[in-house]
Amino acid sequence: MGNNNEELIKKADIQKIAEEGTKIYARLKVKYEPKENGKFLAIDIDTEKAYLGNTSAEALELARQNHPNKVFCVIKIGFDVAETMAKSFAHGLPAE
C-alpha cells in the first residue's frame, strides 16, 4: 500500500491541495473549533467533505475508505494551518 500512496503524492499538486484545503478549512472551522481542537480533518478539496479523526492517520483512513485514490489536505483543528502543514510535510505520511 505504501508504494501506491507514494505514487499518488508524486502525481498530486501538493501546493494546490494545501491552498485549497486551507481555504475550505477557513469556512468549515466554525463547525469544529473549539470543541474538536487537537483532532484532525482530512479534507477532500474536490467535494469539500471533511473527515474527522483523533489522529491524522485516523482522519486519512476515513477519507480513503470513501476515496482510496486521492490525496487529502490534513489540518489539525485549532492550530495554525501553516504550522500543521509544515509538520505533516516534515514527517511525511503518518505511520500510525
C-alpha positions as CSV (number, residue, x, y, z in Angstrom):
1,M,0.0,0.0,0.0
2,G,2.9,2.4,0.7
3,N,4.0,2.4,-2.9
4,N,0.5,3.3,-4.1
5,N,0.4,6.3,-1.7
6,E,3.9,7.4,-2.8
7,E,2.8,7.4,-6.4
8,L,-0.4,9.4,-5.6
9,I,1.7,12.0,-3.8
10,K,4.2,12.3,-6.7
11,K,1.3,12.9,-9.1
12,A,-0.6,15.3,-6.9
13,D,-0.3,19.0,-6.9
14,I,0.6,19.3,-3.2
15,Q,0.7,23.1,-3.2
16,K,-2.8,23.3,-4.8
17,I,-4.2,20.8,-2.3
18,A,-2.7,22.7,0.6
19,E,-4.0,26.0,-0.6
20,E,-7.5,24.8,-1.4
21,G,-7.7,22.8,1.8
22,T,-6.7,25.8,3.8
23,K,-9.5,27.9,2.2
24,I,-12.1,25.2,2.8
25,Y,-11.0,24.8,6.4
26,A,-11.4,28.6,6.9
27,R,-15.1,28.1,6.0
28,L,-15.5,24.9,8.0
29,K,-13.7,25.7,11.2
30,V,-16.6,27.2,12.9
31,K,-18.2,23.7,12.9
32,Y,-15.1,22.2,14.7
33,E,-13.4,24.9,16.8
34,P,-13.1,24.9,19.8
35,K,-14.8,21.6,20.7
36,E,-12.7,19.4,18.4
37,N,-9.3,21.2,19.0
38,G,-6.4,18.9,18.7
39,K,-8.2,16.4,16.4
40,F,-7.6,16.2,12.7
41,L,-9.5,16.8,9.5
42,A,-8.7,15.2,6.2
43,I,-10.3,17.5,3.6
44,D,-11.2,16.4,0.0
45,I,-10.7,19.6,-2.0
46,D,-12.9,18.4,-4.8
47,T,-16.1,17.8,-2.7
48,E,-15.1,19.9,0.3
49,K,-16.0,17.0,2.5
50,A,-14.1,16.7,5.8
51,Y,-13.3,13.5,7.7
52,L,-12.7,13.9,11.4
53,G,-10.2,11.7,13.3
54,N,-8.4,11.7,16.6
55,T,-5.1,11.4,14.8
56,S,-4.1,12.4,11.3
57,A,-3.9,8.7,10.4
58,E,-7.4,8.1,11.5
59,A,-8.8,11.1,9.5
60,L,-6.9,9.9,6.4
61,E,-8.2,6.3,6.9
62,L,-11.8,7.5,7.0
63,A,-11.2,9.7,3.9
64,R,-9.5,6.8,2.0
65,Q,-12.4,4.5,2.7
66,N,-14.5,6.7,0.5
67,H,-11.8,7.8,-2.0
68,P,-8.8,5.4,-1.9
69,N,-7.0,7.1,-4.8
70,K,-7.0,10.7,-3.6
71,V,-4.6,12.9,-1.7
72,F,-6.2,14.9,1.1
73,C,-5.3,18.1,2.9
74,V,-4.9,17.3,6.6
75,I,-5.5,20.0,9.1
76,K,-5.0,19.9,12.9
77,I,-8.1,21.6,14.4
78,G,-7.4,24.7,16.5
79,F,-3.8,25.1,15.4
80,D,-2.1,27.4,12.9
81,V,-2.7,25.8,9.4
82,A,0.8,26.7,8.1
83,E,2.4,25.1,11.2
84,T,0.3,21.9,10.7
85,M,1.2,21.7,7.0
86,A,4.9,22.2,7.7
87,K,4.8,19.4,10.3
88,S,3.0,17.0,8.1
89,F,5.4,17.5,5.2
90,A,8.4,17.3,7.5
91,H,7.2,13.9,8.8
92,G,5.9,12.6,5.6
93,L,2.9,10.3,5.6
94,P,1.7,9.2,9.0
95,A,3.0,5.8,10.0
96,E,0.2,5.3,12.6
